[in-house]
Amino acid sequence: MASQPTDRLEPAAVPLTPANNGDGRKVPTHVAIIMDGNGRWAQRRGLPRWEGHRAGTDNVNSILEAMEQLGVKYVTLFAFSTENWNRPREEVLGLMALLQDVVERETGRLHQRNVRVRYLGRTDRLTPQLRECIQRSLDMTKHNTGLNLSLAFDYGGRDEIVHAVRRIVQDGIPPEQITEDLFQQYLYTSDLPDPDLIIRTGGELRLSNFLPWQSVYSEYYCSPVFWPDFDRDELERVLEAYSQRKRRFGGLDAAE
Ligand code: FPP
């Protein structure tokens, strides 16, 4: 179901940059993105879906650069879900090849920009070549202190929770020691802050098994723009909308 977001705003009169965050605008520390709409972007142009994924991949770099410039510290990209295995075999293989290609091609440049790459998801169903290529990227960038980029690939929130429960049982943790904090340490995201903002492009209004544990107090923004066309202007509109949200985490504002 396509829908229009209700809080779409005009571009900020003053562009959001770290330098003007002091005027009361909040910049999210962690932005997670469901990069949806690649297939429809391609179909509208009479192209195969594959071309949409390729155009979507080409869009990643400029959005990461904009995030860095705007002061975002953590970016998580949902690139392949545990349910995406149900797509036609050629599309699945195409997405695997695309990820391997982009990780091989971009890791050097990300490393030069001090970006740390992380991986969220299962690795047991990847080809050994893709697994090794991802591991090389994680190893090369592990001491970097700039933007934290997490690639969610073969990731599903329910799968992550089941995986965590299995490891807790294997570790013999007694029930009374199982707390939210402990559980969190068994998730793929153990060393990441929860996302402040989840953006879904492509106009759909659902979470699709993305970070269900971590997103309980995230702000959501649904952009009608297909991922390959999601540009810096649209990102600034989203961040402007975010900066006007009141986050109470279940409590009350000081004045209430
Ligand atoms: C959803 O669009 C998109 C995906 C399932 C894949 C997203 C993957 C990339 C952009 C590849 C690159 C990834 C990285 C991390 C560089 P869709 O195919 O469901 O679109 P539709 O809803 O229009 O069919």
Boltz pocket constraint, residues with backbone or C-beta under 6 A from the ligand:
constraints:
  - pocket:
      binder: B
      contacts: [[A, 35], [A, 36], [A, 37], [A, 38], [A, 39], [A, 40], [A, 41], [A, 52], [A, 53], [A, 56], [A, 57], [A, 60], [A, 77], [A, 78], [A, 79], [A, 80], [A, 81], [A, 84], [A, 95], [A, 98], [A, 99], [A, 102], [A, 151], [A, 202]]
      max_distance: 6.0
